[in-house]
Amino acid sequence: MQELRFAFCLVRFTDLRESKEFMRHERLLDLGQLKYLHTMHDAVAFSAAHPVLFCSHQWLHGRHPDPDGVQHAALISACEELCAQQKLEREELYVWLDYSSVPQSNRSMQLAAISSLHAYAACAKYFVAVVPPTTHKTTGSTCDRDSYSRRGWCRLEQMAYVLIHGVAHAYIHDATTIRRLGEQQGWLESAIDVFGADFTCPSDKELLVDVLLGLFGFALLGRGSEAGEGAVGDGGLFTLIEQRKGSVFPEAYFEDLIVLLERGLEDCVKAEVDAQQQQHGALFGEKELGRLLQARQAFLAIQGRSLASNLTKRLNESAMHADDTAAEPEYKGLHGGLHGRAGAAAREAGVVIRVSS
């Protein structure tokens, strides 16, 4: 998982409720109502200590996401239900919402935040897709759960969340009540089919190769983690990905990167790579694996979970063998060679790829 390119900005639920509308980022900044978390380490640590909700939705107008307040009402209702179900204090709940959390005036800052969307989704304990049936103000087209499910960036947000956290706290609200996304027929199948979704700019798909490769690597290391209180399984996520791997990770975009990633992680976790391989051909070195496991452990803590026992053992072994240790987990990217492209893709997973020259 990469370091944040722009801060993780949150608004307190009680402030969002009192505003009666989705408020622009700059306005909230003037009011002092934004919580800025500038590093991945700070964002993950804050989310482990406070309930944070990531709101995913469609824009209903080119200049404002919710001109009539329809989605605002649905989001408030969703948060109220969630607080009641999870026994959360309303004053302690924070929300990530694009119009409020992403700069709107400065295009460079806005693009930096957009490039971190998947990281923001992964930093939240709760995920809510707000999809009340309504009409797009410019096109007149219907906007509802079906149109939401077809959007490429909406699918990316969903997949980013479930790959890191699973389906236990992923919800949908359609103006009636809050429901678990994992219990909606066909939802998971569409959520993981990011490359089969609708993109306004099809070339955006090229940008997502690195992102999904890193997320999938993180997901593999979280598989079999120790469940927290009230947690459920992965909802069949990995089985579904295995069955549909060709469409989830199309060869035209990923080539053989998924096979290399799976093999590299498996070999290194099992400590089956000898010293010569580590030096000349292994994808992951001991120190890099330790950094990745340390970061993965921090993300699991958001859900009150911990690494599986075998990975905890490997993390401890890696710490003992490390020449030096960082003061905090490193969330930097995979980098290195693998014919150039894999090195770039690897940057999102948080470790170093080593290859022979």
N, C-alpha and C positions, 0 to 999 in steps of 0.2 A: 504494500500500500504506500503510495507516494506521500511525500510531505505536502501539506496544503499549499496551493498557489495563491489562495486568498483566505482570509480568516473565516472560521466557522462562526457565523453570526446568528444569535438566537434572540427571540423576543419572549418575554414571560407571558404565559397564557392569560393571566388576569389583565395585563395591558392590552393584549390582542382582543379579548372579550369586550373591554370597555371602549375600544376604538370604533366598534360597529362597522368596520370595513378593513380591507387589506390596505395597510399603510405603506407608502413608499419608503425605501431604505433610508434615504437622506432625511426624510421627515422624522423618522424614529431616532436617527442619529442626533438630530438637533434636540429632540426631547430627552435624550439620555436613556432611551428605553431598549438599547441593543447591548447584548452581552457579546463581546468580541473575544474569541479564542484563537490566537494567532498561529499556534503550532498544532500538529497532529497529536503530540503528546498531551498538550493542554486540553484539546478537544476530547480525547478519549478519557482522560482522567476526570474531566468535568461530567461527562456522560455516565461514568461509572458511579458517580456520587449523587447525580440529580437525574430525575426522569426527563428525557428529551424525546420529542416527537418530530419526525420528518413528515411534512405534508407534501403529497404529490397530487398535482391537478393539471387541468388544461387551462390555457388562456382563452378568455371569451371575447377579447378585443385586442387589437394590435397595441394599444397604448395602456390598457389597464386589464389585469387578469380577471377582474370580477366587478364590472361596472354597476351591477344591480345588487351586489351583496349576497347573491344566491349561494356561492361557495363559502363565503365567510360564515353564513348561518349554519351550513352543514359542518364546517370545521369546528365551530364552537360546540355544536351538538355532539360531535364525535369526541371532542376532548372531555366534555362533561360526562359522557357515558364511560369513557376510558377511566377517568378519575374514580367514578363510582365502582366500576368493576375491579380495578387494580388497587383500590384504596389509596389513591394518591392525593396529596395535599395540592389543591389548585394553585396555591401561591408558589409551589415548588416545581411546577411543570413548565418546561421551556419548549418552544416550537421553532423549527426551521421552516421558513416559507419563502419561496424564491423572491417575490416582489419586495418583501421586507428584509431579507437576508442577503440579497445580491445587489450591489451598487447599480443604479439605474442611469446615473448621469455620466459617469466616466466609463467609456467603452472598453478601455484597456483593463480596468479593474473588473468590469463585468465579465469579460472573456476569461480572465484569470479565475473568477469564481465558477463560471460555467464549466471550466475544465476540471474542477474539483467536485462536481455534482455527485459522482459515485462515492467519493470519500465522505461527503457530508451524509449521504444516506447510510453509510456504514458506521458513522459515529453516533447514530441515534439508537436508543433502545426500542422505540416504537415507530411504526410506519403506518400512515393512514392515507389511502387514496380517496380523495374527496371528489365524488362524481355525481352530483345531483343532476337530474335531467333538466336541460335548459337549451337555449339557442345561442349560437355564436352571433354577436352583434354585427359583425361585418359581413359574413358570408351567408347568414341565415340558416346554416346547417345545424343539425341536431348534435348536441354535445351531451354525452351520457357515459355510462360505464363501458359501452361497446366502442365508442369513438376513442375513449381514453385508452382502452386495451390495445388499440391499433397503433398508437403513437410510439415511435422508436425511442425517444428520450424518456418517455414514461416507463417503457419496458426496461430501459437501462437502470433507472432508479429502483424499480422493483427487484431486478436481478441482483443489483449491487447489495441491496439490503438482505435478501434471503440467502445469498451465498455466504455472507458474513455471519448473519444472525439466525438463519432458519425462518420458519413460518409461524412460530409461536405468538409473536407480537406484531404480525402484519395484518392490517385491517382495511376494510373498505366501508365508506359511508355514502349512501345514495339518497340522502335527504329523509330516510325513514329511520334507520337504526344502524349501529355499527356491527359489522360481521367480520369473521376471520376470513382473510383472503384465501387461505389454504383450503377452506371448505367450499369455495365457489367452483362449480364444475367448469373445467377447462381453463381456469385462471393460471395455474402454474405452467401449463403447457405453452400458453401464449407469452407469459412473462419471460421465459427463458429463450424464446425465439426472437431475440433482439434483431438479428440480421434479416428476419422475415417481416419486420415491421415497416410502417410508413415513415419515411424521413423526407422532410422538405428539401434537404440537400443530401442526396444519396451518397455523396463523397464523404459524409460524416462517418460512414461505416468504417472507413479506413482508420479513423482516429480511435475507434473503439477496440481494435484488436489488442493493443497494449493493455488497455483498461481491463478487458475481460480475462485476458491471460493472467494478469496479476490477481484479480479477484478469485479466479478459479484455483490458483495456487494457494491462496489464503484459505479458501473453503476446504481444500483437501487436508490442510493441517488442522482444521477445526473439527473434522469428521471424527465422531467417537468421543467428543469432549465430555467431560463430567457435567451432567445437567444440573442446573440450579433448581430451586424450589418452584414447582408449578410448570417447569419447562416440558415441552413435548419433543418428539423426534423431528427429523428433517422433512417430514411430510412427503417422503418419497422423492425428494429433490434429486439426489444423486442417481437413483435408479432411472428417473426420467431423463436426466442428462445423458446417462450411459446409453439409453435406448435411442436417443435423438442426437447423439454427438455430432453426426454429420451436418445437421441443420443448425445446431447451437453454435458449433465452431466450424463453419464452412471451410473446406479445404482451399477454396479460391482465395481466402483471406488469411487463414492460419497455417496453411501448408502442413508441416509436421511438428509445429511448435507444441501442441497439446501432448503429443506422445513423448516428446523430449522433456517437457515439464513434469509429467507424471513419473516418468522413469527416473529423472534426476532426484525428485523429492523422495521417491520410494527407496532408492539406493542409499541416499544420504541419511535418511531417518533410521534405516536398518543398519547403518554403519557398515555397509558392504563395499564401500569404496576404499581401496588401500591407498597408501601414501603416494605411490607412483601415479595412480589415477587422479588423486586430488591435485597433483601438480600439473598433469598434462591433459586431462580430459574430463574431469568431473564437472557437472553443471554447478554444484553447490559445495563450497568449502565449509569446514566445521564452524568457523567464526560467523560466516554468513547465515548458516542455518540457525545458529544461536540467536542472531539478531532477529531473524524472521519469527522464530518461536516466541521470543520475548514480546515482539509486537503483537503476535496472534493471541498470546495470553492476555494482553491488555484489552484487546477487543472483546474477548470472551467474558472478561470481568464486567462489561456493560450489562450482560444478561445474567450475571451472577453465576457464571460457569467457569470452568478451568480446563486446561489441556488434559487430554487423555493421559493415563498413567505412563504409557510408554514414551510419549512426547515430553512429559515432565521430566522423566529420567534423562532423555537426550538433552533437554535444556540444561539440566544440572551438570551433565557431563561436559557440555560445551562451555559452560561457565568456568568449570575447573581447568579446562585446557586453554582458555583464552589468555592471550598475552596481556591484554588490558581490557577493562570493561568501561562502557560508557556510563555516564551518570544517569541516563534515562534511555528508554528504548529508542532505537533508531528506526525511523519510518522512511528511509530513503529507498531509492529504486534499485532494481536489478540493472546492472550495466555491464558492458563488455561486448564480446564478439559474437558468437553464433551466427556467422554470415551477416553480421550487421543488423538484420531485422529482428532476430530473436533477442539480441542484446537490448534493443529499444523496447521490445515487448516486455522483457524481463524487468525493466526499470520499475514497473508498477507493482511487482511482487515483493520488493523490499530486500532482495539479496543480490549477490554478485554472481554472474555467470562466468565460469572459467572454461576456456576451450583451448584446444591445442592449436598452435599456429601452423 
